[in-house]
Amino acid sequence: MRRIDYFDGVRGLAAMQVLGDHYSSSFTGRPSHWLYFLTASDAAVFLFFLMSGFVLTPSFRKDPNDVALNMAKRGVRLGVPVAAALIVALLLHSVAPNAAARSAELSHSRYMIDQTNRLDQVSWSNYLADVMGVTMLAGYKETGLIAPLADRMPGSATSLDPPIWSLHIELWGSALVLLLVWASTQSRLTYLGVSAGAIAVIGVNPLLLFLVGHFCARVLETELVDRYTRIASQLLGALLVTVGIALCSNVQLPGIWWPHRLLDHGRLHTYSWFWWPHELGAIVLFAGILLSPSIQKCLSWPAMRYLGRMSFPVYLLHWPIMMVAGSCVYLWTATLGPRIAAAAALAAGVALTFSLAELFERWCDRPAVELGRRLGKPHTPSQRSAPALPRTQRKSAAP
């Protein structure tokens, strides 16, 4: 399937939401004004899940019966960059291990204080569990899909790179999409049964977003959307985007809780810090983007596509850079006032994050994608490795 350009724009903006939330929370406190959407990191992660469910559907359809190979490819694509980001985090923290704690004392940010207090709980066993993919498989105490198993896991705050908690949902969401694609190749009854069972088990868990993304991909394969006129599609898309942004900005709209009551009977672990309006808002926003060609065109601008290409490296690297480099800059500029120090920490952190993300994307993320694609393919010898023909046979062998 060809790359969806406007999804790159969504990924890039979502990554900037996560980065903005963590910096504002760490150095200034969590924002609560009308610009909250710009730092709505949970809604941004929800958009990541929705897009994964959408794009993995046609990808898995190429070979839906090879479940083990498809999951191995997905594990390599996710696990290699995560391990590399954790190595970068360890190197950064070894350079200035106390910078975050000292900046937390000056900024008086409760968020930063809580995070730095838990850094003392980071152990080599927890670190190796992250690097080796154990937490990606089983999740953390707060985020594991299976509650009895999650209770035995460490907390996400004991990681040197806490944002990697979402990779657990990403991995098993990929498995869910693969199961749905496989079921769709068996029979309509099998597909309906698997879909209904998944909805009943998942409930309001964020894994639901992979289902929604998958269903959106199936709907857009039909001519359902083409039945609307271009103007009606534009207006409906713009309306949905507006409502989605409002929901993700903590605007209370009537009737938004009845889907929660309908779905709140799943068997999977639910997360207390994720607010249902943000999850619903991400779904509505995603649907609006799918329906609006004008918004898609804006999201396909070169700058947006660049942000999308850097989104995964930025997501993985921004936290340790913020905790170390951002904290150091905050300490160096603290005499200029808290606002200037916070702005300086943000500017320096963003600049360093994108500089390292360029290298990370070239030397780690891109090779991981290629390695995942090559996994399971039969090796074909190159022309250089082929035995040379005798001189007397070269002419006859030519076409």
N, C-alpha and C positions, 0 to 999 in steps of 0.2 A: 504494500500500500504506500502511496506517495505520502511524503511528510505533510502534515497539516500546518501551514505556516502560522495561522492565527493562534494555534495552540502554543506556539513558541512565545508569542506575546503574553498570553495568559500565564504561562509558567514563569516568565521573567518578572511580571508584575507581582505575582504571588510570592516569589522569592524575596522581592523587595519589601513586601508586607511583613514577612517573617523577620527579616533583618531589622526593619524599622521598629517592630514591636519589641524585640530583644534589646535594642539600644535605648529606646525611650524608657522601657521598664527598668533597665539597669542603671541609668544615669540621671533620669528625670522623674521616674514614676510613670505608671500606666496612664495613658491619656483617656479622658472620658468626655471629650467634646465632639462636635459634629464631624471632625476629621478622623474619628476612631477607625473608620473603614480602612484608612491607609496603613494602619498597624494591626489589623485584625488577622493575626497569624493563624488562629485555628480555622477561620474561613479559608485562608490561603491553602492550608494543608488539605482541607476538604476538596478544594478545586483540583489539587494534585491527584487525589484519589479518583475523582470523577473522570479526569482526562485519561488516567491509566485504564480504567474500565472501558473507556471508549476506544482507545487506540489498540489495546491488546486484543480486542475482539477479532478484527480482521487479521491481526498478526498470528494468533493461535489457529485461525482457520486454515492456514497453510498445511498444518500437520496435526490435527486435533487428537489423533489417537496415540501419539508418542508423548504421553504425559510426563514420564520421568525425564526425557531429554528436554522438553520445554521448560520444566521447572529447574533443571540444572542450568540451562541457559539464563534463566531469570535470576537464579542465585548468584551466578558469576557476574552478571551485569550489575547487580546491586552490591554484592559482598566485596568485590575488589575495591571500588572507590571508598566504601565505608572503612575498610581496613587501612587504606592509605591515608584517609582523613584522620583517623585515630593516631597514626604515627606522627603526623604533623602536629596534632594536639599535644602529644606527649613531649615533642621537641619544644614547642612553645612554652608549655608550663614549666619545663625544666630550666628555661632561661630566666623567667621571673615568676616564681611560684607564689609570691605573696602580693603581687600587684593588684589582683582582684579584691582581696580582703582589705587592703589599704584604701582603694578607691571607694569601696562600699562604706567605709567609715566616714569618708568625706561627703559622699553624695547622700547619705542617709536613706538610700533606697532599700525598702524592705525586701524587694525582689532580689536585689543583688546580695543583700546580707544573707538571705536564706540560701542562695546558691553557693556562696563562698563558705558558709558554715558546713555545707554538705560535702565540700571538696575534701575534707578530712576523712570522709568515709570511703573515698576512692581507694581501692586496693588492687594489687596485681591480679588477683583472681577475677575481680570485676572487669578490669581492663582486658585481660585475655579472653574473657567471655564475650566482650564486645568485638575484639579483633577477629576471633575465630567464628563469629556468627551465631553464637549460642543465644544471645539476646535477640538477634534478628529472627531466630526460629521460635523461641519461647516467649519473647516479650519481656517487659519489665513488670515490676509489682503493680504499677498503676495501669499498664497498657496491655498486658497479656490477654489474649482472646479467651483462654480457658482459665477461669478464676482460681480453681484449686492449684493449677500449675503456676500461675502468676504469683500466688502467695509465697512461693518458695524462691522467687527470683529477686534480685536486688532492685532498688528503686532507680528510676531514670536519672535522678540527681546525682547518683554515684558514678555517673559516666563522665569522661572528659569531654564528651560531645553529646549532650542530652538530646538535641534534635533528631538523632538517629533512631529515636523511639518509633518514628513513623514507618521505618523500613520493615518493621514486623508486620504492620497492617498492609504495607505495600506487597510484601512477599505472599501473604496468604490471600490477599485480594486478587493477586495474579492467579493463584491456584483456583479461586472461585470462578474467575472468568474462564479459565481453561476448562473447568468442569461444565460450565454452561455451554461453551462452544462445542464440547464433545457431545453433550446431551442433544444439542440442536442437530447434530449429524445422525443421530439414532432414529428419532421419531418425534413428531410434534407432542405426543402424549408424554414421552420421556422428558422433553424439554420443559413442558408445563409443570410436570411433577417436581423436577429439580428446582425450578424457579420458585414455585410455591413453598417448597421445603426450605429453601435458602432464606426466603423472606421471614418465615416463621421462626427459624433458628436465630437469625441475625438480629432482628428487632431494630433498635435505634443505634446499635453499634456502628461506628464509622465504616465498617465493612459494607454497610448498606450502599455506600456511595459507588462502590465498584459495580453493584447490581444496576444502579441507576445509569451509570455511564455505559454499561453493556446494553441495556435496553434502548438508550438513546441511539447507539450505533445501529441497532437492529431497525429502529423506526426510520432512520435516515436512509437506510438501504431501500426502503419502499418509496412509493410515489406520494406518500401521505402529505409531506410538506409541500410538494409541488401543486397541490390542490389550492393552496392559498395564493392570492395575487402577491406580487412583489411588494406593493405598498402595505398590504395588510401584514405581511411577514415582518417588514421593517418596524411597523408600529407596535406589533405584539412583542417583537424582540426588545425594542427600546423600553417598553413598559415592564417586561420581566427583569431586565437589567436594573431598572430603577428600583423595583420592589426588592430585588436581591440585595442591592447595595444598602437599602434601608434596613432590611433584616439583619445584615451583617454589621450594621452600625448601631445595634441595640434599640432600634425603633420597634415598639410594640404594635403589631397589627392584629386586628381581631381574627380569630379562627385559626391561628397558627399552631395551637397546641393540640387540636383534635387529631392530627396525624400522629403526634407523639403518643397520645393515649391509645391509639389504634395499634401502634407498632411496639409499644413498651411491654412486650411479653416474650422477648427473645431470650435465648439461653446463653448468649455470649456476654462477656464482661462489658459493662458500660463505664464510661469515664465521667466522673463528677465535674471536672473542670470544663468540659465541652458543653456549650449551651445549645439546646435544640434549635432556637431561631437562627443561629449561625449555620448549622448544618442544613436546615431548610433553605436559608438564604443562599447558600452556595449552590444548591440544586436549582433554584429559580434563576440565579445569575447565569449558571451554565446553560440552561435552556434558552435564555435570552440571547446569549452569544451565538448559539447554534442557529438561531432563527434570523439574525440580523447581518446581512452582507456588509452593511456600512461599518458596523463595529468590527467585523472580521477584517475588513480592509485596513482599519486603523491599527489593529493588533498585528498586522502583517508588515508594518513598516520595518525597515532595516534595523533601526535602533531596538525595537521591540523583539525582533528575532534574535538579535545579539544577546539581549538579556535572557531570552529563553535558552539559548545555547549555553550560557553560563549558569543557569538556574540551579542545576544539581550540584556543581562545584561550590557555588556560593552558599547553598543551603548547608552543605557539609562542613565548610571551612569557616563560616562567619562567626560561629560561637567561640571556638578557642581563640580566634584572632581578637574578638571583642574582649574576652576575659583577660587576655595578656596585653596585646598591643593597645587596644582601646583604653584599658585601665591605666597603662603607663602614660599615655598621652593625657588622660584626665588628671593624673597626679601632677604632671609637668605644668599644666595650664590652670590648675586649681586656684592659684592666686589671682587669676583674672576674673573670677566669678564662676558660679556653678553653671550658668547657661552657656558661657563661652567655652568652658571646659567640656561640657557635654557635646557642644557642636564640634569642637576640635576632635574629641574622641570619635564621633560619628564620621567626620570627614576622613580622618586618618585610617579608621577601621575599614571604611568602604573602599578607599584607595588600595590598601594592602590586600583586602579580600579579593578584589577583582584582578589585581596583579598576580596573586597566587592562583586564582581560579583559571586564568589563562594558561598557566603552566600545567595545572591539574587537569584541565580539560584535554590538553594536547597529549600529555604523557601518561595519564591514568584513565580518565573517563572514556575517551575515544578508544583506546586499546581494549578496555573492558567490554565495550559494545561489540567491537570486532571479534574479540575472543568468544563472546557469547554466540555470535552468529556462526563462527567456524566450528563450534562444539558439535561433535557428532557427524560432521561432514567427512566423507571418505577422502583420504589423502591422494591427490593426483600428482604424480611426478612432473616437474617442470621440464621444459625443453632442454635446459642445460644438463639435467641429470640423465637424460636419455642417452643410451649408448650411441656412439658415432657409427655411421655406416661406413663400410669399406669404400675406398676411393672408386673402385670399379662399379659400385652399386648406386653411387650418389645421383648420377644422371638419370638412371632408370626410375629412381624413386621420386623424382621431382614431378609435380602435377602437370 
